[in-house]
Amino acid sequence: MELSNGLVRVTLSGERPRIESLVIEGGGQELLSPGGVDLFPYPGPIQVAEVGSSERDVVVAAFDWEAGLTYQAFMGLVPEVAAVDLAVCVFNRGPSFKRVAPRVTIRPGTGRLSAAAEVDGVSVIAAPDDNALVVHRPCPGGEIVLGPFRTDSFRVRLTASPGGDGLRVTGAGTSALLDERLLRVASDRSRRVRLVVLLAGGDTADTEVDVTAGELSEVPLDSLPSAVTAFEIRDESGRTLVCHPLPEIPALARPVAPEDDPLPALFSLLAEGRVDEAEVGLHFATTLSGVSHGAWLGLGLVWMQRGDVRRAAQHFEESLLYGADNPIAWWLKHWCLREADEVADQDLPNAHFLSPLEPVLRAEAFFGAGSPEMATSLLSRLGGDPGPYRDVAHWLALGGQHRHRFRWLEAAKDQTQDGLFDLLVASALQRAQMGATAYERLDGAVRSETISPPFYPTEFAEVAGLRERFADHSVWERLRASGGAGIR
């Protein structure tokens, strides 16, 4: 996929989460062409969708199912601006705290690239690391503790920086390279700027410079009586774009995550169907800072399992008051209101805005398809990776939506050919008192080319139930051989 606004050309990989080529053209020449830009620490595979607004032309998403993380990058090109704007996000899909490192890594190529990240109003200049430019939020090592069902994001603007040796300074869409005789300036847009310099003798000098988007402008310094010791570049309104020396960046205080997170154990109780026990703990967890939104989400699942979808929707609404950046909560609320014939207009659009490639939204379209052919076509867009199918099945199980889940699992089996889906279907059949048919599906799992080991709590609970009922079946030996932890 290629994007262009006349000043910037971007070629996006179809497989890995990276920009394969980024060219900023200046004066008819390629001012910049890096070796590539890695959008996430997770290697993929990725999904790409065109969004179609000036700030969100394309969204790139990658899903690390086992870690329970969604990575996204919203990419936009602005008319007459020689830059690429990125909003980089990571979403914690699960109930436990996770250490994550959202970042953008720029590989060396021809030319120079400057990158500035703005987090909570603080501009953070990227620093070289192992011959690459790494941009992350302002915290030690770029690593953060991300709470349950939370999203962390930061914005990055990539634009050109002058090549050559000397003092390089990067600021708000503008960068400069200073040597003894010349100051080279590159900016992401055409404008008149004012250069103010402090000389070694204590005097100051200033001049106005016209810069063109994506091109290099040069300011000779030979006529100055002494060396430049400090300088600022300001825009027409007087706002500082670049300065040397750089101001000290304050550390950003972030709330400390609780060491004893109760949500993983409580969601495991939900997975096992121990709803009353889970409810007691979840009510207590609603009082805990940092996890209250996840506790309200869990209470919504409690009432879904009990069949009271209106009450469940109220709990999901409460969860969204504390954590509105959770696309899964928006979808669950919509699901419950739809089941109660009370669909809210904004729930699904909110989820789509937050995560356009979210698998649960593909599932929503699948269940709403007007024909089996249309449903199969919608499902085929998820491809053959079992990850998204398993994730949707997990949420349907947590919410007690077993009829819909059975249909989803049967369709997923046709797409992935993974024997794990035979196991999950067998569990659903066993729940419906169809033991003989369930046994046949276990035979189907043995014949499958691959059988993934369980890792969701709902999968472990269902496999345990099948083991208890069909302990002598050969599928358990096959599952142990595939790496199924806890399978004896």
N, C-alpha and C positions, 0 to 999 in steps of 0.2 A: 504494500500500500504506500502511495506517495502523496504527500501534501505539499502545497506551495502557495505563497502569497506574493510572488514576484521578487522578494528579497531573501526568502529562506526556502530551501527544498529539504524535505524530510522523507527518508525511506524507512519504513517500519518493517521489522522482521515478521514473518508469518508463523514462526515457530517459537523463538525465544523471546523473553521479555526485554527487548532492547531496540534501540534505534540503530539500524545498520549504517545509515549515512545521514549526516546533517551538514548541509552546505549553506553558509551565509555568503551571498554574492555581494561584492563591492566593486563598483566601477567596471562591471562586466567580467570581473575575475572572481575565482573562488578564494575568498578571504579566509575561509575556514572549512575544513573537512576532517572531522575527528575520526579516530579509528572505531568509533561506536560508543553508544551510551547505554549502559545496563540500568534498567529501570527499577529492578528489585534484586534483593539478595537471593531470591528463589529462582531457580533456572527454568521453570516452565513445566509443561507447555502452556501457551497463552491462548486467550480468546480476544478478538478484536471486534469492536463495533464502532460504526460511525454515528456520532451523536448529532452533529449538525447545528452547533451554535458557535459564535465567534470565540468563546472561551473554552468550549468543550467539543472540539472537532472530532476527536477520537478518544475512546476509552480502551485501555489495555488491561486485562485482568488475568491473574494467575491464582490458582487455588492449591494450597498445600493441605490436602485433606487430613492426613494423619496428624499434622501439627495443629489443625483447626484454624488456619489463617487464610484470609483473602487479601491479596495484594492488588492494588489498582493504581493506574496512572491516567489522569485526565489530561489530554494534550490539546493545546490550542495555538493557532497562529492568528495574530491580530493584524488587520490591514495596515500597511505602511510602517510596520515595526519589524526590525531585523532581529527577531528573537523567537525562541520557542518557550511557551509557558507550560509548566507541568505542575499538577497537583498530585502528589504521591501519598497514597493512603494504605494503611494496613488495618484490617478488621479482625478482631479476635472472635471467632465463631463459637467458642466454648465457654464453659462456666469457670475455668481456672485462670489464674494470672499467668501471663507468659512474658518472657524476655524476648524482645524483638529489636531489630535494627533496620528500620526503614531508611533507605538511602538511595542515592543516584550516583553511579560510578561512570566517569567519562574516560575512555581509553585514548591514549595519544594517537595523533594522526598528523596531518599537515595543518599548519596554522596554530592558533591559540584559542582556547575557549575560556570564557569567564562564566562563573555560575554563582548566584547568590540565592540563599534560601531565606525566606521570611517566616519566622515562627513567633506567634504571639507578639507581633509588632517589632521584633528584633531582627535586623538583617545579619545573616551569618555568612561570612566569606568562606568558600570552600578551600581546602588545603590539599596539596599534592600528597599522594600516598602510593608508594610502589609504582611510580611512573604513571599514575592515574590521578584524576581529580575526583575526590569523594565529597559529596554533599549530604549532610544529615542535619537533624535538628540539634540545637545547642545543648548537648548533655554528654557526659563522659563516654567517649568511644561511639557516640551515636546510638547507644543501646538504651532502651526504655523498658519499664515494666508496664505492660498493657493489661488493663483490667478486663474482667469477663464481659463479653458482648460489647466491647468498646472499640472505637476507631481512633487511630492517631494519624495525623496528616500534616504535611508542610508543603509550601509552594516553592518552586524553583524556576528561575528564568535563565535560559541558556542563550548567550549572545557572544559576539566576537570580542577578542582581546588582542591588542597589537603584539606582533611577534618581535623577537630580538632579545638582547641582554639588557638588564637594567632593573630598576625598581618597579615592580608591577603592583598596581592597586586597583581593586575592583569595588564597584559600588552599585547603585540602583540603576541597572541597565546600561551602565557606562563603565569603561575601564581606561586606564592610562598606563603608559610605560615611560619612565623618566630615566634619561642618561645625562651625561654632562652637558650636551649641546642641544638636546631635542626632547620635547614632550610629545608623544604620540597618543592620540585620543580616539577611541572607538565608542559609538553609542548605538543603542537599539532603534533610535528614531532621529529624524532630521530636526535640528533645532539650533538656536543660538545659545551658547553657554558663556559664562564668564569664568576666566581663570584668574585666581588670586594666589600669588606666591609670596612666601617669606624668605628673604635672603639671609646669607650668613652674617651680614653686618647688622641685621635687625630691621632693614628697610623692607617695604612691601611694594609690589607692583601688580597691576592687573591689566587684562586685555579681554576683548570679546572674540570668540571663535565660532564660525559657522561649521557645524558638523552635519554630515549626511549619513542617513541610516545605513549601517552595514559597511561603511567605508572608513578608511583611516584618515584622520586629520593630523597635521604636524604643526607644532608651534616651536620655532627656533628660539633657543635660549642664549645664543652667542653674545647678544648685545647687553645682557644683564651684567652689572658690575661685580657680582659675586655669585657663589653657588646657591642653588635652591635647597633650602632645608625643610620646608613644609609647603604644601599647596592645597587648594580646594578648587573643585569645579562645581559651579552652581548653575541651576537652570534659570529660566526667565523670571520665575517667581522668587528667586533667592534660595530655593531649597538646595541643600548640599547633595550632590550626586556622588562625588568621589572626594576623599580627603586623605592626606598623609601628614602626620602619622594617624593610623586608625584609632578611633576611640576604643576604650576597653569595653568588651561586651559583658554585661552582667549575667551571672548564672541564673537560669530560670528555675524557680522553686516549683516542685511538683509534689502532689500528695503522695505519701508513702502508702503502698499497698499493704493491707493486713497480712500478716504472716500466716494466720490460720483461716484460710478461705473455706467457708462451709459449703459453697455451691457444688463443687464436684461430687461430694458424697450425697447431697440432696438430689441432684439430677440422676445419680445412679439409682437411688430409691425410686424415682419416677420411672426409670427404664425398667425396673423390676416389677412395676405395678404396685409398689407399696405406697399408695397415694396418701393415706392418712398420716403415716410417719413423715413423709416428705413435707406435707402441709404444715405441720407443727414447726419444723426447722425453718421452712421458708418464711413463715410469718415473723420469726425472730430475726432472720437475715434482712428483712426489710428495714430494720433499724440500724444496720451497719453501713457506715460510709464506704463508698467504693464498690459495694455489691448489691445495694438496695434495688437497682434497676433489674439486675439478674434475678433477684428473689421474686419481684413482681412478675417477671416473665415466667418463672417456674410456677407461680400460683395460677397464672393463666393456663398453663399446661395441666395443672391439677384439675381445673374445672372443665377443660376440654375432655379429659379422661372420664370425668363424671357425667359428661353429656350436656352440661349447662353452658352453651356457647356464648350466651349473652353475658353471663357473669365472667366468663373467660376473657371476652373482649374488653370488659372494664379493667381487668388486671393488666392486660397488654397495654391499654391506654395509660395506666399508671406507670408501667415500665418505661413507656416512651416519654413521659414527663421528666424522668431522670436520665434517660439515654436515648434521645431521638435519632441518633446516628446508627441505629440497628435496623437494617433492612428486613431481617427475619422477623422481628417483632411487628413491623408494619404489615408484613404478609400474613402472619398469624392472626392479627386483629382483623384484617380483611377476610380471611378464611372464615372466622367465626361469625362475623356479621353477614357474610354471604349465606352461610348455613342457616342463619336466623332471618334471612330475607330482609336484611337491613344494611345493605352495602354502603359504606362511606366512600365518597367520590375521590378523596385525596390519599387514601392509604396506599394503594398500588402505585400511583404516580410518585409518591414520596420514596417508596422502595426502589423504583426504577431510577430515580434521580441519584440516590445514594450508591446504587450498584446495578448498572444496566445489564450486566451479564450474570447476575445472581441466579444460581440453578433453581432455587425455590420459585422464582418467577417464571422460569421455563415450565416448571411443574404446574403452576397455576394455569398457564396457557394450555398445557396438555389436558388438564381436567376440564377445561372450558371449551375444548375443540368441538366443532359441530359434527364431526364424522370420525370414524376410526382412521381413515386415510390421513386426514388433517392432523390427528393426534400423533400418528407415527412420524409424519413429516416434521412436526415440531420437536419430537423427541430426538430425531436423528441429528439435530443440530448440536446436541451435547456430545456426539461422537461415541467412541467405544470405551473411553475411560470410565471404569466403574465408580470413581470417586464421587461425581455429582449425584449419581443415582442412589448411592449409599447414604449420602448426606441428607437428601430429601426423605428417603425412607426412615432415617433416624428421627427426623423431626415429626413425621407423621406418626411414628410409633410413640414418641414422647407425648403427643397429643391424643393418643388413643383412636386415631383415625384408621382403623384396621381395614375397613372395606376399601377405602381409597388406596391404602398402602398395598393391598393385595394386587390391585390392578396395576399400580406403579411397578411393583416388583416383577410381575409377569412381563410387562413391556420392557423393563430394563434387561431382563434375561435375553430377550431377542436382540438387544443392541450390543451387549457386552460379551456374551458367552462365558460369563464367570460363574463357576459352580456355587459360589457363595449365595447367589440369588436363589438357587434351588433350595439351599438350606433355609433361607428366610421364608420362601414360599411354603416349604414343608412345615415350618413353625406356624404359619398362618392357617394352614389346613388342619394341623393338629388342634389349634385353638377352636376351629369350627367342628371338632369331633369327626374329622375325616382321616382317621389314622392310616388306613390302607393306602389312600392316595398320597399322604405325606411320606410314607415309606418309599413309594415309587419315585418321589422327587429326590429323596436321598440317593437312590440309585442313579438318578440323573446327575447329581453332583459328582459322584465318583467317576462318571464317564466324561465329565468336562475336561477340556485341555488344561484349564487353570482353575484354581480355587483360592481366592484371597483369604487370608486369616482375618478374623474379626478384630476391630479396634474400637468401635463405638460401644458405649455401655448397653444400648438396646440390642446390639448384635450378640454380645456376650450373654445377655440374659436369655435370648432366644435359643442360642446354641446350647446353653446349659439345660434349658427345658427339653430340647430334643435329645440330648445325651441321656437325660433321666428316663425318657420314654423308650428310646431305641439304642440302648447301651451296647448291643452286640453288632451294630451295623459297621461295615468296613469303612464308612466315610470318615470316621474319627481318626483312623490311622492315616488316611490321605490328608486330612486337615493338619495333623501334627507334622507331617512331612513338609507341608507348605509354610511352616513357621508359626502356626497358631499357638500363641502363648496361652498357657493355662489349660490346654486340651490334653487330657490324660487318656 
